[in-house]
Amino acid sequence: MQAFPHGCSEQITSAAFCRLLLADEADFGLNRAEVNKQLDRTFGTLRRRQNDQGLFGYWAPETGDHISFVSAYVMDFLSEAKRARFNPSQEMFASGLLGLQKIVRHDPDNLSDARTVAYAIYVLTREGVVTTNYILNLEDYLEKHHSGEWQNDLTGVYLAGALHGLHKDADAEKLIAQYRVGDAKRPVTDDFCQPLGSDSQYLAVLARDFPARLKKISGDQLENILRPIRDGEFNTLSAAYAVRALKAYSETASQNLPETSVTEIRADKSETALWQGRKLIQRTDFSDKAKNLRIKASGAMAGSGMFFQVVQAGFDRATPTQAISKGIEVYRELLGNDNLATTTTKIGEQLRVRLHVRSITGAPLTNVAVIDLLPGGFEIVDSTLRGGPSTVHGVDYVDIREDRALFYATVPESALEIDYQIKSVNRGEFTVPPPFAESMYDRNVKARGKGSRIKVTQ
């Protein structure tokens, strides 16, 4: 949940959202003072990306006003922060509300736009803005262009929540009842609308506006909602929404917690009890000698869903030598002074890095991150690469760190080529890590190039 100061607005907001939601959960090792400090940094970054219309840009302030998902999402986060007494600046918040009011006056071009408008309407309603006319205008558009479709979309969930906030309870109940959790036929229309995120936002709206419905969500339904996490089909945005949903659900489950236990079983069949008790969240370590772990739950809520995660950290033992291409392709060349590939260089000598990345899906891929790890003993030549938005042709944003360069771009079917230079500062033989490319919102789209070795002589 590290919030990088140069990440996109969605990423830093998602990381901050998680911290905000877990600020009172001691088992996550967070305390309010540290969370407050980290959120203040996030507020500062977001303020620098807000334009004079109150809208937030993805990488930097944008001109004018338009239907902006990032703005709706940031204001959702800032609204939650204010409720939790982590107060953003009044100027930024007030300007953001005005930005949302500009969004909801726009006519959508498609269901994705309509969903964002509904999201903005919902956030405005929670902040006390009377949004009746905006809802009527949006419903009119939806009935004309997406009749029979939008009610089972997150669009309908947001509008149901807004109707509840306006005390139109009968209309709200009728609309919220039409959403179906885990509907595999619901189309994915853009990067910001994924099954996990949609179902999680549904739970969050239930928790706030329809608590009686939330209590009827079974353990099986919850498991179905969270299935994308198990299958690795999540991203920063949907993960933050899932944390919000689990937080809301846990407040219902915590009223009657089951007794749980965790036991480590070793190869010789010996057992060591690691933990036993009634707690909503529990973290425990197990040894490297563990063959199995046995997790048990008993009590009235034992069937409502219990989840576990095993976390392991480390490094690859060997340099990957096989390329991976799933929807996208990436490879790197290290070129010497003769513009030919090389595996040797001298201290202080500059090498040209040439990255190639292309979509192999038959269409361009939006919001792709390309990660180029530097070989040990090398550094980027500053004059050849500059961080920030649009500093490299065809790249939306460049993030330069001590050991890598990150490029965020829409990747075309024809190769996107990125060039810069590095130089050696130490003698020896070093591993050249493979380059990586992956969609920021579809984890099934990813690529890895080949690793190699390079020798630096005196």
N, C-alpha and C positions, 0 to 999 in steps of 0.2 A: 504494500500500500504506500510505497514511496511516491511523494508528489514532486516530480522533477520540475524546477522552475521554468524550463523551456519546453515542457510537454504541451500538447494541444489543450485547449480549454476544456474539452470533454474529459481527457485523462486526468488533469489535475483536479477537476471538479469531482470526478468519480472517486479518486483517492481520498479527497477531503470529505466527501459524503460518507465513506466508510468510517473514517475517524470520528466524524460527528455522531454517527449512529451508535458507535461502540465506545463512546467517551465514558459511559458509566459502567462498562463491563471490565472489571478489574482483571479478569483472566486473560485479557488481551494485552496486558502490560502497559496500558495507557493511563495517564492521569489528566485531569482537566487542565492543569496549567500547561502541560506539553501540547495537548490538543489545541488549546487556545492559541499558543504560539504558532503552531503549524497552520491553523486556519487563518490567522492574521497574514501569513505569507501568501496563502492562496487568495485571500481577499485583495491583497496588493497586486498580484499578477492579473487577476480578473479585471480589476479597475483599469489597468493599463491597456487592456484589450477591449474596453467598452468605448463605443463611438459616441458622437454628439447626439445621436438619436436614441441612445440608451441600450443599443443592441451589442452583444458580445461576439467578437470574431473568433474563428477557430484557432488561428495562429496570431493574429494581430487585428487591430480595429479595422472594420470595413466601412466603406462609404454608404450613405443612404440607409433606407430601411427596407426590409423584405421579410418573408417568412423564414425564420431562423430557429431551427431546432435547438442549437447550442444556447441561444438566448433563453428559450423556455426552460431548458434543463438547468442552466446556471441560476435562474431565478427560483426554480423549485428548490434547489440546494440552499440558496440564500434565505428563502422563506423558512425552511426547516432550521437553519442556523439561528435565525432570529428567535424562533420559538424556543430553542434550547438555550437562549441567552448567550450565544456566541455572536455578538452583533456586528454585522458589516457596517460600513459607513452609510449614514443616512442618505447622503448625496447619491452614492452608487445605487442604493436600493430604490430610491424614489425615481431616479432616471431609468432604472431597469423596468419598473412598473409602467412607466410611460412608453418604453420600448415595446412591452407586451401589448399595450393598447393599440399601438400602431400595427403590430402583427395581426391582431384579430380583426382589423378593418380590411385586410387584404382578401381578395377572392382567391381561393385555392385553385391550383391547376390540376391536382390529382389527389388521390387518397392520402399519400404521404404528407402533402401540404395540409390537408384537412386535419390529419392527426395532430400535427404540430399546432395548428390553430386551436384545436380542442384542448390540447395540453396547456397552452397559454391562457385560455378561458378558465380552465380549472384553477391554475395558480392565481389568477386575478381574483376569482371568486373567493378563494381561501383568504385573500388579503382584504376582503370587504368591498370589492368593486362589484357594482350591480351589472351583471353580464347578460341579462335576459335577451336584449336585442341581438347581441353577438351570437347567442345560442340559436335563436330563431333563424338568423341569416345562414348560419352554418348548416343547420338541419335542412333548410330549403335547398342548398347546394347538394348536400348528400343524397337527398331523396331524388333529385334530378339526375345525378351522375353515378351514384353508388347504392341505389336502392337494394335492400336485402343483403348488403355486404357490410356496411359500416357498423351495424348494431353488434356484430360479433367481432369487431375490431377494437383495438384500444381506444379508438376515437369515441366509440359509444361509452366505454368505461369512464373516460374523462368527463364527457357530457353528463353522464349519470351523477358523478360526484359533484359537478357544478350545480345541477338541478337540486340535489340534496342541500347544498350550501345556500340555495335561494329558497329553501323550504317548500319546494315543489316535490313532496315526498312520493306521491302516487306516480308521477311521471318518472322520477328517479328509480323507483323500485321496478317499474315495468321495463326500463331500459337496461338496468344492470343485470336483470334476470336473463337477458339474451346472450350474454357472453359465455363461451364454453371454454373451460380450462383445458389446456393440452390439445387443442384442435389442430391436428396435423395438416389439415387442408387450408388453414389460414395462410395466405401468401406472405412471404417476406418481401417487402416493397422497397426497403432501403437499408443502408448500413446501420441506422439507429433503431430499427424495429426488428428484433429477434424474438423467437418464442419464449426464451427464458425471461427476457426483459418485459415482454407484454404480460405474461402470467404473473410475474412478480409485482408489476405495477397494479394489476388487478387486485392482488392481495392487499397491497398498501392502501388502495382506495377503499376496499372493504373494511379494513381496520379503522380508518378514519371516519367513514360515512355510513357503513353498513355493518356494524360489529356483529349483529345477530347472524348474518350470512357467514362471517369469518369463522364463527364457532362451529359451523356445519361442515367446514372443510376437513375431510378425513385425512388420515395418515397416508393412504394410498394416493389421494389426490395431490397431496403435498409432494410425495415422492415423484409423481408424474411431472409436476411443475419443475422440480429440480433435476430431472433426468438429464437435461443438457449439460449440467455441471459434471455429472458422472461420465458423460460421453465426450467431454472436452469441448463442447460447443458453446463457449461463453467468451466474453471479452470484458474490457474494463467497464463499459457501460452496463451491460446486463448483469455483471457480477455485483456492481453497486446497487442496482435495483433488487437483486436477490438478497443482499444483506438487509436491505430495508424490509423486504417481505418477511424474511426469517425473524427479524427483530419484532415485527408486528405480530407474527404468529406465536412467537415465544412468550409474549406477554399474556396470551390466552392459555398456552400450555403450562406456564409457570405456576398457575393456580393449583395444580395437582400433579406435581412432578413424580415420575416413577423412580424407583431405587435402581441405580445402575452400578455396575462393577466392571473393572478392566483387569484381566489377568494375563501375565506373560507366561508362555509355555515354551520350554527349551527343547532341544533335540533329545536330551536324555529323559524327557517326559516330566521333569521337575517343573513346578509352578511357583510363580511369585505374584502375589496380589499387589497391583499397582494403585488401585483406587476403588473405593466403594462409598456410596452416599447418594444424597438427593441434591443435585445441582443442575442449573440450566446449562452451563458451559463448564467443561472441565478439561484442563490440559495436563498431560502427564508424559513422562519420558519412558522409553523402554530401551533395553540394552541391545548391543549388536549380536548377542547370543540368542535372541528371540527367534524361535521357529514359527510360532503362531501367537496371535492375540485372541483372547476370548472376551467378548463384550456381551454383557447380559443386562436386561431391563425387566423389572417386574413392578406391578402396581396398576392403578386404574388407567393411567395414560400411556402405558407401555406400548399399546398398539397404535398410538397416534403418530408415530414416526420418531426414530432416533437415528442420528447421522454421525458419521465419524470421518476423519481425514487423517491420513498418514503423511507427514511432511519429511522429506529427505533433501539434503543439500550436498553439493559437491561439484566436481569437475569431471569432464570426460577423461578416461584413462589413456585414450589414444586419439590421435587426430583423425577426424572422419575423412575417409577417402572416397566415399560414394556420394554422388550428388542426389538430391531429392528435388523433384519438380511436381508439385500438386497445384495445378492451375496457374502457376507462375514459374519463371525460370530465372536464375541468377548465376553469373560467374564473374570472376575477377582475373585481371592480368596485372602482373608487376613487370614494368618495362624499364629497361636501362636507357643510357644516353643514345644508343643506336635505335631506340624505339622497338626493340625486340624483347621478348620475354626472357627473364633472367632469374637465376637462383643464387647469384653471388653479387656482392657489392662491397664498397669500402666505407669506413667510418666517415660520416659527413656527406657522403655522396647522395644525391637525390634520385629517387625512383618515382616513376609515374604510375599511379594507380588508375586503372581503367575498369570501371564497373559496368556490366551490362545486365539489364533486367527487363523482362517482357512478359506480357500476359499470354498464356496459351489456352485461354478459355473461349476465345473467339470474340471477346469484347474487352474494352478497357476495364481496369480494376481501380476503383477509387480507394483512397486512404490506405495506401500500402507503406509499410515501414521497411526500409532497407538498412541492415546493420552490418557495418564493415569494421570488424575488430582488427586492431593493428598488431603486427608481429611484435614480440618482445624486443626491446631495445630500439624501437623506432618512434618517431613523433611526426605529426603533421606539419608541413611547411605552411606557416600561417598565411603567407601571401597568396597561396594557391586555393585556399578554401576559407570561406567566411560563414559564420553561423547566422541564423535568422531567416525570415521569410523571403522567398524568391531570390536567393543569392546565387543559385545554380539554375541554369535554364532547364525548365521542365520539372523542377522540384519545388514543392510548396514550402518546405521548411527544412533547414539544416541545423542539426544539433551536434556540436563538437564537444567531446569529452576527452579525458586524459588518455583513455585506452581504445577509443573507437570514434567513428563518425556515423551519425544516423541521418538518413534522408527519408523524408515523407513526401509521397507523390501519388498522382494518378498514373498508373503504369499502362502504356499503350500496347497494342499488339506488335507494332514495330518496336525494336529495342530502344529503351531509354538508356543513354550512355552518360555516365558521370565520371569526370576526370579531376584528379587532384594529385598532389605530390607529397611523398613522405621522405624522411632521411633517417639514416642510422646514427645512433649516438653511443652504441656499445659494440664491442667486438664479440664474436661467437657465432654459434649456429642456433637459429631460432625457429620455432613453429610459426607458420603462417596460418592463423585460424581461417576456417571457411567463411565466406560471406553468407548472410541470411536475408531472406525477404519474406514478409508475411502480411496478410491483410490484417488491419487493426480490428476488424469487426467480424471476420469469418475465419475461424481458426483452421478450417479445412483447406484454406488457400495459403500455401507456404512453400518455401524453397530453401535449399541449402546447397552451396557450391562445394568444391573440393578444397581440403586443406593441403598444405605442402610444407617445405622447409626452405630457409634461406640462410646463407652463410655470409657473415660480415668479417672482412679481413682488415688488417691494419693499413 
